[in-house]
Amino acid sequence: MLIYNVTIQLDHSIHELWLEWMKTKHIPEVMATGCFTNYQFVRVLETDETEGITYATQYFAESKADYNRYLELYAPALREDSLRTWGNKFIGFRSLMQVVH
């Protein structure tokens, strides 16, 4: 099992609208790709929120092939939509993790 983690720090001015957008538009669109089996959406606590509020979304993929399919076929358009919608009001980074039992 792989976890595709996307951590975003967003400007306070877009917080409420962005949160609603994530819940009703972005996450459902990512999940509709069929590349991930589940997700977890969390607020990162115990961080300095002076410059913004931080959230992480973790998408669970059964295989590297599913993750690669997402990156190739879906990620570019979804990232472009994020930039078009929110401009420079957020910064983020992505990481790929493997579940170890």
N, C-alpha and C positions, 0 to 999 in steps of 0.2 A: 504494500500500500504506500502510495506517495501522497504527500501533502504539498500543494502549491499555495504558498503563503504570500499574500499581498498586504503590505503594511502601508497605511496612508496617514499622513498628518495634514489636516485641513484647517484652513482659516476659520476663525470663529464666525465670520460673517456668513458663511454658507452652511454651517453645521446642521441646522434643522432640515433645510431643503435637501442637502446631500444625504443625510440619514434616510429620509423618505425615498429619495431616488435609488439608493442602494437596495432598500428593502423591496420596493415595488417594480424597479426596472432593471438595474444592473445585475444583481445577483440572480434574479429569475432568467435573464438572458444568458448568463454564463451557464447556469444549470441546464437550460434548454439545449445547449450544444450536445448533450449526451456524453461529454468527456469526463464528467465527474459524477460520483455516486452520492455524494453528500457534501455539506459545507458547514462551517461554523463561523459566525460573525461576532466579533468581540471588540470591546473598548479596552484599550491598553491603559492600565492604572499605574499610579505612582510614577508618572512622568511629568516633566515640566510642561505645563500647558500654556505658558506665556505666548508662544508663537502659534499654537494651534492644538487641536484635539487629535489624538491618535487612535486609529482603529486597525484591526487586522481581520482579514477574511481568509479562511483556510478552506481550500477546495480539495476533496479527497478523490484521487484517481487510482483505479485498479492497476494500471500499468503505465510504463514510460511511453508506450505507443499512444495511449489515450491522451496523456499530457502533451506529447509532441503534436498530435492531431489538433488539439486546442490551439497551441502556439501557431501552427501553420495556417489553419483555416479560419479561426475565429478571433484570436487575440488582437490582431492589427485593427480591425474595425471597432472592436469594443474599446480599445485604448483611445482610438481617434474620437469616439463618441464622448469619452470622459474628458478629453482635452477640449473638445468643442463646447461641452456643457459647462465645465468649471474653469477653464483657462488656467491661469497660474495661481489659483487659489488653493492648490494642494501640491504636496510632494509625496513620492512613494518609492518603495523598493519591493522587489519580488525575490523570493527564494524557493527552492525546491528541497523538500525534506523527505526522508524515508523513515517510515515507522519501524522501530526496532523493539522487539519484544524480549 
